[in-house]
């Protein structure tokens, strides 16, 4: 569900021609980017929670749902950060209708593709671990560590590139 969330991959684009305000306010770009990240991450978490509720009602025991939900939250961090970095690199600031910033923005599609690529790699890793006979709880732990590492790396990349990216954006 987090992979189809376009909130982060269109966060800057949705500001449109008013982005100049973001460039002149006395708030560092990294703080603005972090706020946009938290916005996109909170929406991704809502998707994770809805998925968890459905799993708990129809498919899985509650302890497994809780663990998978935590993994979903952890996994949403790098997806949201990478999606936001896509929009930081090339936002679509010129549009006539606010819907254009989301529906006619290639960043949303590119963000989905990057998310699906990351999720695909993680899925392949899980299949390899299952075929290797690794215990389910160990797989959960390995996934949590992989996604946490990717999350930390992506947040650092996002914050470290914020100032440079904001300065390059022309309205």
C-alpha angles and dihedrals in degrees: 000000000000089000093066095047107115096182093100098036090056100032096113095032090059090063089065117171091354091069089100087075090061089054096053103038115102094248118107115247091239090059091048091049091048089052090051089048092053090050093052092041092053090053090048089051090054088057091049091050093050090050090049092052091051091048091049093049099045114016124012143046114257097248091056091046091052092051093046090048091054089049088050091054092048092046092050091062098071093036091054093044094049091047091052091048088055090057091043089056097052118000121185100232099160113078138130099212125038089231089064090065089064110022099040097038118108089204089075092055093043090050091053091049092050090048092050090047091053092045090047092054090049091048091052089049090052092049090050091050092048091049089049089057096246113166116257095241091050089053089052090051093047090049091049091051093046093048092043091053092047089046093053092046094048094047091050091049091048095049095041093052096043099092094045093046094047091051091052095051112101121199 
